[in-house]
Amino acid sequence: MPKDTPSDVVRLIDDYLKGRLNQSQIDHLWVLLMQNPEYYPLLETQAAMKRMDVEEIRRKLENKDDDGSTDDQEPYSGFVNESKTPWVSALAAVVVIAVLLNIFRSPVETEIRPLIDEIHTTNLIAPDISRSTATEMSNFEQALYRAYLLSLSGNAKGAIAEYEQLLDYNDIKRNWVDYNLAIIYYNTGQHLNSAELFQTVDCEQLDGNVRVESCYWFMTNSFLAVNNLERARESAEIILQKGSIYQHDAIDLVRKIQYFQEK
């Protein structure tokens, strides 16, 4: 696909401010500006000219009302008819893009921080203990359950000690151990340990679509916490493919990571 030239960008911005772009085209312009901040002055210039047009139209209309003129004139396009909404919204969006660009281009911004501070313990996986009383829990399951209860009670240190003893097991539920321990590491600020464990977690093997999607989101944030942007981007892109509840946050994150990687 040929690279957009400055003249292409000018036309795209003009169409944007006139409300002619669909959402896909607007997204393309947004990404283009993020990847090429040198094009942003073009948007600022055209937006400023549009604002000047608006003020001129408003003054003419106010003067017309003051002198009682009843001339039959066509309404000023973009201000007194229904076509005003798209480009008025576009002008407002220019301010938003300016704020975002200033944030992303800030010299003190050297990394992308995690979007969550803590992962709630309700996301931990508990072993299934609903079984016949004639069937005893294995040592592995008992330890897994103890660790789970310690986590819920807020005894993170005790829970970590229990989970770490299970890291040598090759049980099918070992994926649960890695997942739960990665969450607790994250919540206790041990982000490197969390990210290392999340690399071993198979989110697809967790029960339920919501848990799978949450796993990828927690994984994404754990990689952000150690500034592993490539892995964070990979897991965020999986979220985009799944169309999960985290999709909008993932879209913004992928764009921001792309900007950081290409600037």
N, C-alpha and C positions, 0 to 999 in steps of 0.2 A: 504493500500500500504506500503510495507516494507521501512524502512528508509535507505537512501543511506549510505553505509559504506565508509571509506576513500579510500579503494581499488576501489570501484565503482566510486568515484569522480576522482581518478587518470585515470581510463580508459576513463571516460567521457571527461576529459580535453585533454587527448591524441587524442581522436577522434575529439575533437573541433579544436585543433591546426592543425590536418591533413585535416580539411575541410570535415569531414564525417558526421557532424550533420545537420539535417534539422532545420528549424527555430523554431519549437516547442521544439526540444531537446536543442537548444541554449538557448531559454527562460527558460527552466527548469534549466540549468546550472547557468544561471544568477541569478535566484531567489535563487537557492541553495547557491550560494556564498554570496548573500545578507543576507540570514538567518543564514549562518554559516561562518562568516569571518575567522574562524580558518583554513578553507580549502583554503583560498586565497594563502598562501605561496606555496601550491602545484602547483597552476597555474603559479605563478611567477617563480618557479624552472624549470618547464617544458618549459615555454616560453624562459627562459634564455638559456636552453640547445638547444632549436631550433635555437635561434639567433647565438649561437656558431657554430652550424652545418652550418648555412648559411655563416658565415664568412670563415669557413674552405673551403667550396665549392668554394666561390668566389676566395680565394687565389690560390687554385689549378687550377682554370680556367685561372686566370691571368698568372700564371707560365707557363701553357701550351702554351698560346699565345706568351709569351716572348721567349721560346726556340724553337718556330717553330715546335713543335711536331705535327705529323699528325696521331698519334695512333688512331686506330678505337676503340673508347670507347663509352659505353652507356652514354647518357647524365645524369647528376646528377638529380635525381628525385626531383621535388619540387623547382628547381631553373632555369633550362633552358627549361622546357617544360610547357605546359599549366596548369599543376597541381599546379603551384606555387601560383596562385591567392588566393585560399581559405585560406591557412594557413598564407600567408602574411597579409591578412585582419584580420585573427584571432589574429596575434601578435599585430596588431595595436589596436584591441579591448581590449587587455589586459591593455593597458595604460588607456583607457577610464574607464574600470572597477576599476582600481586602484584609479583614481581620484574620482569616485563615492563613493567607499568604504571609502576613506579618509574623504570625506564630511560627510557621514552618521555616521562615527565613531568619528567625532570631538567632544571633550568634551564640546565645547561651543555651539554645536547644540542641543538645548533642545526642539525645537518645529519645526513643519513644517509650513512654512509661506504660505499665500495665493499666488496663481500664477497670480492674476490680481490685479492691484492697484485701478482700477476704472471701473465701468460698464457704458457704454455709454448711454446717455439719449434716443437714438433711440430704445433702448430695452424696454422703458416704453410703457404701453398699454394706448391708448386713447379711450374714450367712442365714440360710433358711433353717430354722430350728423347729418348724412345724412338721413333726414326724411321729411315728409310732414310738411309744415309750419303751418298746422292746428293742429299739435300735438306738444304740448309744452314739453320741457324737464322737468323731475322731479327735485325736489330740490337736490336729491342725484346725479343725472347726472350732474347738473349744478356745484355742488361742485367738482365732480370728474374731470370735464373738466377744472375748474379753477386751481385745483391742478396740472393737467397735463401741462397747459400753464406756470404756475409758475416754474415748473421743467425745461421746455425747455428754459426758459429765464434766468436760472441760479440762481433763487431765491429759494434755497433749504430750507431755514428757513420758508419762506411763504408756500411752497409746503407741508412741513412736517405738519405745523399747519392745513392746509386744509385737508390733508389725515387723520390726527389723529382724526378730528371731525367725520370722517366717519366710525371709527372703531366699533361704537355701532350699525351700520346698519346691517341688516341681508339680505340685497339685494343679488341677485344672482351674482352681479358684485363685491361683497365684496372680492372675490379672487383676483381681479385686484388691489384693494386697498392694500391688504397685500403685493402683489408682487411688486407694484410700490414703496410703502413705504419702503419695505425691501431693494430695490436698492438704494434709496436715503439715507437711514441710512448707508448703506455700503459706499457710496461715501463720506459721511461726517464723516467717522471714528467711527460711533456709531455701532460697529460690534456686540455687544451683542444684541442690539435691532434688528439689521438686522437678526441675526441668529434665534432669538426667533420668528420673523415674518415668516421667511422662513420655519420654522417647521409647520406653519399653511397653507402654500401655497400648493395648489394641482396643480402641474405642468401639469398633464395630462389634466386638464380642460382649459388650455390656447390654443388659436387657432394656428394651424400650427406646423408641426414637428420641424422646426428650433427653434421656440419660446419655445417649450417644452424642447428640448435638452439644449438650452441656460439657461433655468430656472434651470435645474438640475446642470449645471456647476456653475452658480452664487451661488446656494445653497451650493454646495460643498465648494466653496471658503469662503463663510460666516462662515461655520462651522470650516474651517481651521483658520480663523481669531480669533476665540475664543478657539482654540486648542481642539475642539471636534472631535477627530480623528475618532471615531466610526461612527458618523453621516456623516462625510465627506466621509468615505470609503463607506458607504451604498449608498449615492447619486452618487458617482463616479462609483460604480459597476452597477448602473442603466444605466449610460452612456455607459458602456461597452456592456451591453445587447442590447442597441439600435444601436450600431455601428455608433455613430454620428461623427461630425467633431472634437469633443473633445476627441475622443477615444485614440489617442496616448498619449496625456497629462494625461488622466485618467489612462492608463496602468502604466505609470511611477509613478503616484501619489499613486495608490493602492499598488504597490511594496514597495514604500518608507514607507507608513503608516504601512504595514505589518512588515517591518523591525523594525520600532520604537516600535510597539506593542509587538514584540517577543524578542527584545534584552534584 
